[in-house]
Amino acid sequence: MKFFRSIFLALALTAGSSIGMNIQAQTETGYFLHTVTKGQSIYSISSMYNVTKSEIIRLNPGSEKYIKVGQSLKIPQAIDNNTNKPIFHTIQTGETLYRLSSKYNVTSQAICRANPGLSSENFRVGQVIAIPAQSSSVSDSNIPASQEINQEVSKAVDKKKKEWKDMHKVERKETIFSISREYGITEEELIAANPELKKKKLKKGSFIFIPYSKAELEKFAEKEKTELTNMQDYSNEEIFSQNEEKLKKYKSINVAIMLPFMTNSTQKDNQIRMVEYYEGFLMAVDSLKRQGVSVNLYTYDTKENYATTNSILAKKEMKKMDIIFGPANNENIGSISTFAEKNDIKVVVPFSPKVDQVFQNPNIFQVNTPQSYLYSEVYEHFIRKFKDSNIIFLNAKTGDKDKDDFISGMKTELSNSGISIRNCSITDNYSDIISAMDTLRNNIFIPTSGKSTALVKIVPQLTQIRREKPHYMMNMFGYPEWQTYTNDYLASFYELDTYFYSSFYTNNLFPAAVKFTHSYRKWFSKDMANIYPKYGMLGFDTGYFFLKGLAMYGNKIEDNLNSIKVTPIQTGFKFERVNNWGGFINRKVFFVHFSKEYELIKLDFE
């Protein structure tokens, strides 16, 4: 218990009708246009718009085989009159935020809130934005309906009520009555902002929240209504400025970790991973605490099941969280995502590479990069670095299909960039490989499988060529899982001047890794499991990055993700919003280079 008190953790470990004439006019074609951006796939695009892949393919013949950046796709406009789901609009020439608010009979503020990624800088032709559902029938008026404005004002006031105007340090002999009088509020308003005062007495030196008074809220509401009514005369820049959320920093960050610690599970490897992630996270909290960051940490065991997760979300304290880390199981992501969006809580998903909710929930941060986005980053960096090389794909005929998508995409991107490629099968005679090589250019060998069984066949032949043909320039290029084979192939990796890509990497010789490993051993009297990624480092990196970001930028963290200056031990961070209404995915990729000069280099392309 001394350990938990030393870092001030609050630890709770627990187990038919028309949608309106204007919208009908906008969507009478039955589709809108989406411009493909880097990393997107038919699957990710279908997830963005809540339509099926087959519906997109039907409108865009050939898209099931290949789509490219800059291509325009027809997306069916899915309208469900019985829900409050948004529709989507592709910005046309001459359209402004005000014109769209008039066209769809919703306020500009509602559109801005539905599209947190939208700004005056990226409000441009071709951008797709979400139009929130109307709450009333279409009016003949050319300005947003008055009831829409009243609703927006009501929402703004409700949000203001949840904020606090000031913090008060209790002095000797002060009472609830005296403090209320001092700030011009009622005792009921003070207690409502500090529910613990119902049961506890005021304690000298403690801090309590001071809410806005009823008169201040009424004045705020009147100002909001005036601004919304006059907004018809504003430019895009002025409207976005009016709707910009003011900076709010956290005096203390409320953090929930929801992981399946699986205390009764037979899956010991998964249990070790979750415990190590949590231990690394605790080290991050302690490090930040020593920098003056206050964290209230609540830890919950989801026990690998949906029912336990929902029971945790039903706890009263959960609505007060600023950020949630977890879950580990895909089946629990949906319920946590829905809860977090409703209560404006940020969610960091550390493990899963498939988080469909990130495409529609602006509060989600996906750490493990989805495959199509990861591959697109690798292709871009590869072409930039090896554009003048001779690329040779080596098929070891091991029957593995694990890298088919990667190889197919790589070949397409190389071809589109005018880079020559060759295909070669591994046989008992490596003369075919030599025939495929170029004596005047660098030769990059890419195995078509990432498995160790492929390396067993490929490495000896490439090593023999290296020794017999020392004047040939050559490199081998591979995959993240090669980290697990490093001890077996270390000498060969150096000799073959090897590269592999990964979104996470560390080495026991790197100073940051050495320091962390030593501290981890000191804290927990054990070493981390020999698996990749190392979950203790992942827990530290993710915890430190996001909690430091919240401490520095408060509710503006989304606008400052690239300004959070940290030196991760293992996991790189490069978060980008997936669309104007969705969340963020991590697009960071490293190339790890075992150079023939016996240097180990971690290439960061940013």
C-alpha positions as CSV (number, residue, x, y, z in Angstrom):
1,M,0.0,0.0,0.0
2,K,2.9,2.3,0.5
3,F,3.7,2.1,-3.2
4,F,0.2,3.3,-4.2
5,R,0.2,6.1,-1.7
6,S,3.6,7.3,-2.9
7,I,2.3,8.1,-6.4
8,F,-1.2,9.3,-5.2
9,L,-3.2,6.8,-7.2
10,A,-6.9,6.4,-6.6
11,L,-7.0,2.7,-7.5
12,A,-10.3,0.8,-7.8
13,L,-9.6,-2.7,-9.1
14,T,-12.9,-4.3,-9.9
15,A,-13.9,-7.2,-11.4
16,G,-41.3,6.1,-42.1
17,S,-41.4,9.9,-42.4
18,S,-39.5,12.2,-44.8
19,I,-36.3,13.7,-43.6
20,G,-37.1,17.0,-45.4
21,M,-37.3,18.6,-48.8
22,N,-33.8,20.2,-48.7
23,I,-32.1,16.9,-47.8
24,Q,-34.0,15.0,-50.4
25,A,-32.9,17.6,-53.0
26,Q,-29.3,17.2,-52.0
27,T,-29.3,13.4,-52.1
28,E,-31.6,12.8,-55.1
29,T,-28.7,11.2,-57.0
30,G,-28.5,8.6,-54.3
31,Y,-24.8,9.1,-53.7
32,F,-22.1,11.6,-52.8
33,L,-18.4,11.7,-53.8
34,H,-15.5,10.6,-51.7
35,T,-11.9,11.4,-52.6
36,V,-9.5,8.5,-51.7
37,T,-6.6,9.5,-49.4
38,K,-3.5,7.7,-48.5
39,G,-4.0,4.4,-46.6
40,Q,-7.7,4.1,-47.2
41,S,-9.3,0.8,-48.3
42,I,-12.8,-0.1,-49.4
43,Y,-13.2,-1.5,-45.9
44,S,-12.2,1.6,-44.1
45,I,-14.3,3.8,-46.4
46,S,-17.3,1.6,-45.8
47,S,-16.8,1.9,-42.1
48,M,-16.6,5.7,-42.3
49,Y,-20.0,6.0,-43.9
50,N,-21.8,3.0,-42.4
51,V,-22.4,1.3,-45.7
52,T,-21.3,-2.1,-47.0
53,K,-18.3,-2.8,-49.2
54,S,-20.6,-4.4,-51.8
55,E,-22.7,-1.2,-52.0
56,I,-19.5,0.8,-52.8
57,I,-18.3,-1.7,-55.3
58,R,-21.7,-1.7,-57.0
59,L,-21.4,2.0,-57.7
60,N,-17.7,1.8,-58.5
61,P,-17.0,-1.2,-60.7
62,G,-13.3,-2.3,-60.4
63,S,-12.8,-0.8,-57.0
64,E,-12.8,-4.3,-55.4
65,K,-9.4,-4.8,-57.1
66,Y,-7.7,-1.5,-56.6
67,I,-8.3,2.1,-55.6
68,K,-5.7,4.9,-55.7
69,V,-5.1,8.1,-53.9
70,G,-7.0,11.0,-55.5
71,Q,-9.7,8.7,-57.0
72,S,-13.3,9.8,-56.6
73,L,-15.7,7.1,-55.4
74,K,-19.5,7.2,-55.4
75,I,-20.7,6.5,-51.9
76,P,-24.4,5.6,-51.4
77,Q,-26.2,8.1,-49.2
78,A,-27.6,6.0,-46.4
79,I,-30.6,7.7,-44.9
80,D,-32.5,6.2,-42.0
81,N,-35.4,8.4,-41.1
82,N,-35.9,6.6,-37.8
83,T,-32.5,7.5,-36.3
84,N,-30.5,10.6,-35.5
85,K,-27.5,9.4,-37.6
86,P,-25.9,12.1,-39.8
87,I,-25.9,12.2,-43.6
88,F,-22.9,13.2,-45.6
89,H,-22.2,16.1,-47.9
90,T,-19.3,16.8,-50.4
91,I,-18.5,20.5,-50.4
92,Q,-19.1,22.1,-53.8
93,T,-17.7,25.3,-55.4
94,G,-19.1,28.4,-53.7
95,E,-20.5,26.7,-50.7
96,T,-19.9,28.2,-47.2
97,L,-20.7,27.0,-43.8
98,Y,-23.6,29.4,-43.5
99,R,-25.1,28.3,-46.8
100,L,-24.9,24.6,-45.7
101,S,-26.6,25.5,-42.4
102,S,-29.4,27.1,-44.3
103,K,-29.6,24.3,-46.9
104,Y,-30.0,21.6,-44.3
105,N,-31.8,23.7,-41.7
106,V,-29.2,23.1,-38.9
107,T,-27.0,25.6,-37.2
108,S,-23.4,26.2,-38.1
109,Q,-22.5,25.3,-34.6
110,A,-24.2,21.9,-34.9
111,I,-22.2,21.3,-38.1
112,C,-18.9,22.3,-36.5
113,R,-19.6,20.1,-33.5
114,A,-20.4,17.1,-35.8
115,N,-17.1,17.7,-37.6
116,P,-14.3,18.4,-35.0
117,G,-11.7,17.9,-37.7
118,L,-13.2,20.7,-39.9
119,S,-11.6,24.2,-39.9
120,S,-11.6,27.3,-42.1
121,E,-8.2,26.0,-43.5
122,N,-9.6,22.6,-44.7
123,F,-13.1,23.7,-45.6
124,R,-12.6,23.2,-49.3
125,V,-14.2,21.7,-52.4
126,G,-14.2,17.9,-52.3
127,Q,-14.1,17.6,-48.5
128,V,-16.8,15.4,-47.1
129,I,-18.5,16.5,-43.9
130,A,-21.2,15.1,-41.7
131,I,-24.5,16.9,-41.5
132,P,-26.2,16.2,-38.2
133,A,-29.8,15.0,-38.2
134,Q,-32.5,17.7,-38.0
135,S,-34.6,17.8,-34.9
136,S,-37.6,19.4,-36.7
137,S,-39.2,19.5,-40.1
138,V,-37.7,21.8,-42.8
139,S,-38.6,25.4,-42.5
140,D,-39.2,27.8,-45.4
141,S,-36.9,30.3,-43.6
142,N,-33.5,31.1,-45.1
143,I,-31.8,31.0,-41.7
144,P,-31.5,28.2,-39.2
145,A,-34.9,27.6,-37.4
146,S,-35.3,29.4,-34.1
147,Q,-35.9,26.1,-32.3
148,E,-32.6,24.9,-33.6
149,I,-30.9,27.9,-32.1
150,N,-32.7,27.4,-28.8
151,Q,-31.5,23.8,-28.7
152,E,-27.9,24.8,-29.4
153,V,-28.1,27.4,-26.6
154,S,-29.5,24.8,-24.3
155,K,-26.6,22.4,-25.1
156,A,-24.1,25.2,-24.6
157,V,-25.5,26.0,-21.2
158,D,-25.6,22.4,-20.1
159,K,-22.0,22.1,-21.0
160,K,-21.2,25.3,-19.1
161,K,-22.9,23.9,-16.0
162,K,-20.4,21.0,-16.1
163,E,-17.5,23.3,-16.1
164,W,-16.2,25.2,-13.0
165,K,-15.6,29.0,-12.8
166,D,-12.9,28.8,-10.2
167,M,-11.2,26.7,-7.5
168,H,-11.5,27.8,-3.9
169,K,-9.0,26.8,-1.1
170,V,-10.9,26.4,2.1
171,E,-9.7,28.6,4.9
172,R,-10.2,28.2,8.7
173,K,-13.8,28.7,9.9
174,E,-15.3,29.0,6.4
175,T,-18.7,27.4,5.8
176,I,-20.7,26.4,2.8
177,F,-22.9,29.4,3.5
178,S,-20.0,31.9,3.6
179,I,-18.3,30.6,0.5
180,S,-21.6,30.7,-1.4
181,R,-22.1,34.3,-0.4
182,E,-18.6,35.2,-1.4
183,Y,-19.1,33.9,-4.9
184,G,-22.7,35.0,-5.4
185,I,-24.1,31.5,-5.7
186,T,-26.6,29.4,-3.7
187,E,-25.6,26.7,-1.3
188,E,-27.5,24.2,-3.5
189,E,-25.4,25.3,-6.5
190,L,-22.1,24.9,-4.5
191,I,-23.1,21.4,-3.3
192,A,-24.3,20.3,-6.7
193,A,-20.8,21.1,-8.0
194,N,-19.2,19.3,-5.1
195,P,-21.4,16.3,-4.2
196,E,-19.0,15.1,-1.5
197,L,-20.1,18.1,0.6
198,K,-23.3,16.3,1.3
199,K,-21.5,13.8,3.5
200,K,-18.2,15.5,4.4
201,K,-17.5,18.7,6.2
202,L,-15.3,21.4,4.8
203,K,-11.7,20.8,5.6
204,K,-9.1,23.6,5.8
205,G,-6.7,23.5,2.9
206,S,-8.9,21.4,0.7
207,F,-10.1,22.6,-2.7
208,I,-13.7,22.8,-4.0
209,F,-15.2,23.7,-7.3
210,I,-16.9,27.1,-7.7
211,P,-19.7,26.8,-10.4
212,Y,-21.2,29.6,-12.5
213,S,-24.1,31.3,-10.9
214,K,-27.6,31.2,-12.3
215,A,-27.3,34.9,-13.4
216,E,-24.0,34.2,-15.1
217,L,-25.5,31.2,-17.0
218,E,-28.5,33.3,-18.1
219,K,-26.1,36.0,-19.4
220,F,-24.1,33.4,-21.2
221,A,-27.2,31.9,-22.8
222,E,-28.3,35.3,-24.1
223,K,-24.9,36.0,-25.6
224,E,-24.9,32.5,-27.3
225,K,-28.3,33.1,-28.7
226,T,-27.3,36.5,-30.1
227,E,-24.2,35.1,-31.7
228,L,-26.1,32.3,-33.3
229,T,-28.8,34.5,-34.6
230,N,-26.2,36.9,-36.1
231,M,-24.1,34.2,-37.5
232,Q,-25.8,34.4,-40.9
233,D,-23.6,37.5,-41.6
234,Y,-20.3,35.8,-40.7
235,S,-17.6,34.4,-42.9
236,N,-16.3,30.8,-42.5
237,E,-13.4,32.1,-40.5
238,E,-15.6,34.1,-38.2
239,I,-18.0,31.1,-37.7
240,F,-15.2,28.7,-36.9
241,S,-13.7,31.3,-34.5
242,Q,-17.1,31.7,-32.8
243,N,-17.5,27.9,-32.4
244,E,-13.9,27.2,-31.3
245,E,-13.8,25.6,-27.9
246,K,-11.9,27.6,-25.3
247,L,-8.8,26.0,-23.7
248,K,-9.5,24.2,-20.4
249,K,-6.6,22.6,-18.5
250,Y,-7.0,19.8,-16.0
251,K,-6.1,20.4,-12.4
252,S,-6.1,16.7,-12.0
253,I,-6.6,14.1,-14.8
254,N,-9.1,11.3,-14.2
255,V,-7.9,8.2,-15.9
256,A,-9.5,4.7,-16.2
257,I,-7.7,1.6,-17.3
258,M,-10.0,-1.2,-18.5
259,L,-8.1,-4.4,-19.2
260,P,-8.7,-8.1,-18.8
261,F,-6.2,-9.0,-16.1
262,M,-7.6,-12.5,-16.3
263,T,-6.7,-13.5,-12.8
264,N,-8.5,-16.8,-13.3
265,S,-7.5,-17.3,-16.9
266,T,-5.4,-20.2,-18.2
267,Q,-4.0,-17.9,-20.9
268,K,-0.9,-17.0,-19.0
269,D,0.8,-15.2,-21.9
270,N,-2.1,-12.8,-22.2
271,Q,-2.2,-12.3,-18.5
272,I,1.5,-11.4,-18.5
273,R,1.0,-8.9,-21.3
274,M,-1.8,-7.1,-19.5
275,V,0.0,-7.0,-16.2
276,E,3.2,-5.7,-17.9
277,Y,1.2,-3.0,-19.8
278,Y,-0.3,-1.8,-16.5
279,E,3.1,-1.9,-14.7
280,G,4.6,0.2,-17.4
281,F,1.7,2.6,-17.2
282,L,2.2,3.0,-13.5
283,M,5.8,4.0,-14.1
284,A,4.6,6.7,-16.6
285,V,2.2,8.0,-14.0
286,D,5.0,8.2,-11.4
287,S,7.3,9.9,-13.8
288,L,4.7,12.6,-14.6
289,K,3.8,12.9,-10.9
290,R,7.4,13.9,-10.2
291,Q,6.9,16.6,-12.9
292,G,3.9,18.0,-11.0
293,V,1.1,16.3,-13.0
294,S,-1.8,15.1,-10.8
295,V,-3.5,11.8,-11.9
296,N,-6.4,10.0,-10.3
297,L,-6.1,6.5,-11.6
298,Y,-9.0,4.0,-11.6
299,T,-8.2,0.4,-12.6
300,Y,-10.8,-2.2,-13.6
301,D,-10.5,-5.8,-14.6
302,T,-12.9,-6.4,-17.5
303,K,-12.4,-10.2,-17.1
304,E,-12.6,-10.8,-20.8
305,N,-16.3,-10.5,-21.1
306,Y,-18.9,-8.0,-22.3
307,A,-21.1,-8.1,-19.2
308,T,-18.3,-7.1,-16.8
309,T,-17.3,-4.2,-19.1
310,N,-20.9,-2.8,-19.1
311,S,-21.1,-3.1,-15.3
312,I,-17.9,-1.1,-15.0
313,L,-19.3,1.6,-17.4
314,A,-22.4,1.8,-15.2
315,K,-20.3,2.9,-12.2
316,K,-21.0,6.5,-11.2
317,E,-17.4,7.6,-11.3
318,M,-17.0,6.6,-14.9
319,K,-18.8,9.6,-16.3
320,K,-16.2,11.8,-14.7
321,M,-13.3,10.2,-16.6
322,D,-11.2,12.4,-18.9
323,I,-9.6,9.4,-20.6
324,I,-9.9,5.6,-20.8
325,F,-7.2,3.2,-21.8
326,G,-8.5,-0.1,-23.2
327,P,-10.0,-2.4,-23.9
328,A,-7.9,-5.4,-25.1
329,N,-10.9,-7.3,-26.5
330,N,-12.5,-6.2,-29.8
331,E,-16.0,-7.2,-28.5
332,N,-15.8,-4.5,-25.8
333,I,-14.7,-1.6,-28.0
334,G,-18.2,-0.9,-29.2
335,S,-19.7,-0.4,-25.7
336,I,-16.8,1.7,-24.5
337,S,-16.8,3.8,-27.6
338,T,-20.6,4.6,-27.3
339,F,-20.2,5.4,-23.6
340,A,-17.2,7.7,-24.2
341,E,-18.8,9.6,-27.1
342,K,-21.9,10.2,-25.1
343,N,-19.9,11.5,-22.1
344,D,-17.1,13.3,-24.1
345,I,-14.3,11.0,-22.8
346,K,-11.2,10.2,-24.8
347,V,-10.4,6.5,-25.4
348,V,-7.0,5.1,-26.2
349,V,-7.1,1.6,-27.8
350,P,-3.5,0.3,-27.3
351,F,-3.7,-3.2,-28.9
352,S,-6.2,-3.9,-31.6
353,P,-5.3,-3.1,-35.2
354,K,-9.0,-3.2,-36.2
355,V,-11.1,-0.5,-34.5
356,D,-14.1,0.2,-36.8
357,Q,-15.4,2.8,-34.3
358,V,-12.4,5.1,-35.0
359,F,-14.0,6.1,-38.3
360,Q,-17.1,7.6,-36.6
361,N,-16.1,8.5,-33.0
362,P,-13.9,11.6,-32.7
363,N,-12.8,10.6,-29.2
364,I,-10.9,7.4,-30.2
365,F,-7.1,7.1,-30.6
366,Q,-6.0,3.9,-32.2
367,V,-2.4,3.1,-31.4
368,N,-1.9,-0.1,-33.4
369,T,-2.0,1.1,-37.0
370,P,-4.6,-0.6,-39.3
371,Q,-3.1,-2.7,-42.0
372,S,-3.9,-0.5,-45.1
373,Y,-2.6,2.7,-43.4
374,L,0.5,0.9,-42.2
375,Y,1.3,-0.5,-45.6
376,S,0.7,2.9,-47.3
377,E,3.3,4.5,-45.0
378,V,5.8,1.7,-45.7
379,Y,5.3,2.0,-49.4
380,E,5.9,5.8,-49.3
381,H,9.1,5.6,-47.2
382,F,10.4,2.6,-49.2
383,I,9.9,4.4,-52.6
384,R,11.5,7.5,-51.2
385,K,14.6,5.6,-50.0
386,F,15.0,3.0,-52.7
387,K,13.6,4.7,-55.8
388,D,16.7,4.1,-57.9
389,S,17.1,0.4,-56.9
390,N,16.4,-2.9,-58.6
391,I,13.7,-4.6,-56.6
392,I,13.6,-8.4,-56.5
393,F,10.8,-10.3,-54.8
394,L,11.9,-13.7,-53.5
395,N,9.4,-16.5,-53.3
396,A,10.6,-19.3,-51.0
397,K,7.6,-21.5,-51.8
398,T,6.8,-22.2,-48.1
399,G,3.1,-22.0,-48.7
400,D,2.7,-18.9,-46.6
401,K,0.1,-16.3,-47.6
402,D,0.6,-14.0,-44.7
403,K,2.1,-11.2,-46.8
404,D,0.1,-11.4,-50.0
405,D,-1.7,-8.1,-49.5
406,F,1.5,-6.3,-48.6
407,I,3.4,-7.7,-51.7
408,S,0.5,-7.0,-54.0
409,G,0.2,-3.4,-52.8
410,M,4.0,-2.9,-52.9
411,K,4.2,-4.1,-56.5
412,T,1.4,-1.8,-57.6
413,E,2.9,1.2,-55.9
414,L,6.4,0.5,-57.4
415,S,4.9,0.1,-60.8
416,N,2.9,3.3,-60.5
417,S,6.2,5.0,-59.6
418,G,8.0,3.7,-62.6
419,I,10.3,1.4,-60.6
420,S,11.3,-1.9,-62.2
421,I,10.6,-5.1,-60.3
422,R,11.6,-8.7,-60.8
423,N,10.2,-12.0,-59.4
424,C,12.4,-14.9,-58.5
425,S,11.7,-18.3,-56.9
426,I,14.2,-19.9,-54.5
427,T,15.6,-23.2,-55.8
428,D,18.6,-25.3,-55.0
429,N,20.6,-23.2,-57.5
430,Y,20.9,-19.5,-56.8
431,S,22.0,-18.6,-60.4
432,D,18.4,-17.4,-61.1
433,I,18.9,-14.8,-58.3
434,I,22.2,-13.6,-59.7
435,S,20.6,-13.3,-63.2
436,A,17.9,-11.0,-61.7
437,M,20.5,-8.7,-60.1
438,D,21.8,-5.4,-61.6
439,T,25.5,-4.9,-61.5
440,L,25.2,-1.1,-61.6
441,R,22.3,-0.5,-59.1
442,N,21.5,-1.5,-55.6
443,N,19.5,-4.7,-55.4
444,I,16.8,-4.9,-52.8
445,F,15.5,-8.4,-52.0
446,I,12.0,-8.7,-50.5
447,P,10.9,-12.1,-49.3
448,T,7.2,-12.7,-50.1
449,S,6.8,-14.3,-46.6
450,G,7.7,-12.9,-43.2
451,K,8.0,-16.3,-41.6
452,S,11.2,-17.9,-40.3
453,T,10.7,-20.8,-42.6
454,A,11.2,-18.5,-45.6
455,L,14.4,-17.0,-44.0
456,V,15.8,-20.5,-43.6
457,K,15.8,-20.9,-47.4
458,I,16.6,-17.3,-48.4
459,V,19.4,-16.2,-46.1
460,P,22.0,-18.9,-46.9
461,Q,21.7,-18.2,-50.7
462,L,21.9,-14.4,-50.3
463,T,24.8,-14.8,-47.9
464,Q,26.6,-17.0,-50.4
465,I,26.0,-14.4,-53.2
466,R,27.3,-11.6,-50.9
467,R,30.5,-13.5,-50.4
468,E,31.0,-14.6,-54.0
469,K,30.0,-11.2,-55.5
470,P,31.3,-8.6,-53.0
471,H,31.1,-5.9,-55.7
472,Y,27.3,-6.3,-56.0
473,M,25.3,-3.8,-54.0
474,M,22.5,-5.5,-52.1
475,N,20.1,-5.2,-49.2
476,M,17.4,-7.5,-47.7
477,F,14.1,-5.9,-46.7
478,G,11.5,-7.4,-44.5
479,Y,8.9,-7.4,-41.7
480,P,8.2,-6.5,-38.1
481,E,8.2,-10.1,-36.9
482,W,11.8,-10.3,-37.8
483,Q,12.4,-8.7,-34.4
484,T,11.7,-12.1,-32.9
485,Y,14.3,-13.8,-35.1
486,T,17.1,-11.3,-34.5
487,N,19.1,-13.5,-32.1
488,D,19.0,-16.4,-34.7
489,Y,19.9,-14.3,-37.7
490,L,21.8,-11.3,-36.2
491,A,25.1,-12.0,-38.1
492,S,23.3,-12.6,-41.4
493,F,21.2,-9.4,-40.9
494,Y,24.3,-7.4,-40.6
495,E,26.1,-9.1,-43.5
496,L,23.1,-8.7,-45.8
497,D,22.7,-5.0,-44.9
498,T,19.1,-5.7,-43.8
499,Y,16.1,-3.4,-43.3
500,F,12.7,-4.2,-41.8
501,Y,9.8,-1.9,-41.1
502,S,7.8,-1.7,-37.9
503,S,5.6,0.7,-35.9
504,F,7.4,-0.3,-32.8
505,Y,11.1,-1.1,-32.1
506,T,13.6,-0.9,-29.3
507,N,17.0,-2.6,-28.6
508,N,18.5,-3.5,-25.3
509,L,21.5,-1.3,-26.3
510,F,19.5,1.9,-26.8
511,P,20.0,4.2,-23.8
512,A,16.3,4.8,-23.2
513,A,15.6,1.0,-23.2
514,V,18.5,0.4,-20.9
515,K,17.3,3.0,-18.4
516,F,13.7,1.7,-18.6
517,T,14.6,-1.9,-18.2
518,H,16.7,-1.1,-15.2
519,S,13.9,0.9,-13.6
520,Y,11.3,-1.8,-14.4
521,R,13.5,-4.5,-12.7
522,K,13.9,-2.2,-9.7
523,W,10.2,-1.5,-9.4
524,F,8.9,-5.0,-9.9
525,S,11.8,-7.3,-9.1
526,K,11.6,-9.1,-12.5
527,D,12.4,-8.7,-16.2
528,M,9.8,-8.2,-18.9
529,A,8.8,-11.2,-20.9
530,N,10.8,-11.8,-24.1
531,I,8.1,-10.9,-26.5
532,Y,7.6,-8.1,-29.1
533,P,6.3,-5.5,-28.6
534,K,7.3,-5.4,-24.9
535,Y,4.1,-4.5,-23.2
536,G,5.7,-2.8,-20.2
537,M,7.3,-0.3,-22.6
538,L,4.0,0.0,-24.5
539,G,2.2,0.9,-21.3
540,F,4.8,3.5,-20.4
541,D,4.9,5.0,-23.9
542,T,1.1,5.3,-24.3
543,G,0.5,6.5,-20.7
544,Y,3.3,9.1,-20.8
545,F,2.3,10.4,-24.2
546,F,-1.4,11.0,-23.6
547,L,-1.2,12.0,-20.0
548,K,1.5,14.5,-20.7
549,G,-0.5,15.8,-23.7
550,L,-3.6,16.3,-21.5
551,A,-1.5,18.0,-18.8
552,M,0.0,20.4,-21.4
553,Y,-2.9,21.1,-23.7
554,G,-6.0,20.1,-21.7
555,N,-9.1,19.8,-23.9
556,K,-7.1,21.0,-26.9
557,I,-4.9,17.9,-27.1
558,E,-6.4,16.9,-30.5
559,D,-5.1,20.2,-32.0
560,N,-1.6,19.7,-30.5
561,L,-0.8,16.0,-31.0
562,N,2.3,16.8,-33.1
563,S,3.5,19.2,-30.4
564,I,3.7,16.7,-27.6
565,K,7.5,16.3,-27.3
566,V,8.3,12.9,-25.8
567,T,11.0,10.3,-26.6
568,P,9.2,7.0,-26.7
569,I,11.1,3.9,-25.6
570,Q,9.5,1.6,-28.2
571,T,6.3,3.0,-29.8
572,G,6.3,5.8,-32.2
573,F,3.4,8.3,-32.4
574,K,2.1,10.1,-35.5
575,F,-1.6,10.5,-35.0
576,E,-3.8,11.8,-37.8
577,R,-7.6,12.2,-37.9
578,V,-9.2,9.7,-40.3
579,N,-11.9,12.1,-41.4
580,N,-13.7,15.3,-40.3
581,W,-16.0,13.5,-37.8
582,G,-13.9,10.5,-36.8
583,G,-11.0,9.8,-34.5
584,F,-7.3,9.3,-34.8
585,I,-5.0,6.5,-36.0
586,N,-1.3,6.2,-35.4
587,R,0.6,6.2,-38.7
588,K,4.2,6.0,-37.3
589,V,6.6,3.7,-39.1
590,F,10.3,3.1,-38.5
591,F,12.8,1.3,-40.7
592,V,15.3,-0.6,-38.7
593,H,18.7,-1.0,-40.4
594,F,21.3,-3.7,-39.6
595,S,24.1,-2.1,-41.6
596,K,27.0,-4.1,-43.1
597,E,29.3,-1.8,-41.0
598,Y,27.7,-3.5,-38.0
599,E,25.7,-0.5,-36.9
600,L,22.1,-0.7,-35.7
601,I,20.1,2.3,-36.9
602,K,16.4,3.2,-36.2
603,L,15.3,5.4,-39.2
604,D,12.7,8.0,-38.3
605,F,11.3,9.6,-41.4
606,E,9.6,12.6,-39.7
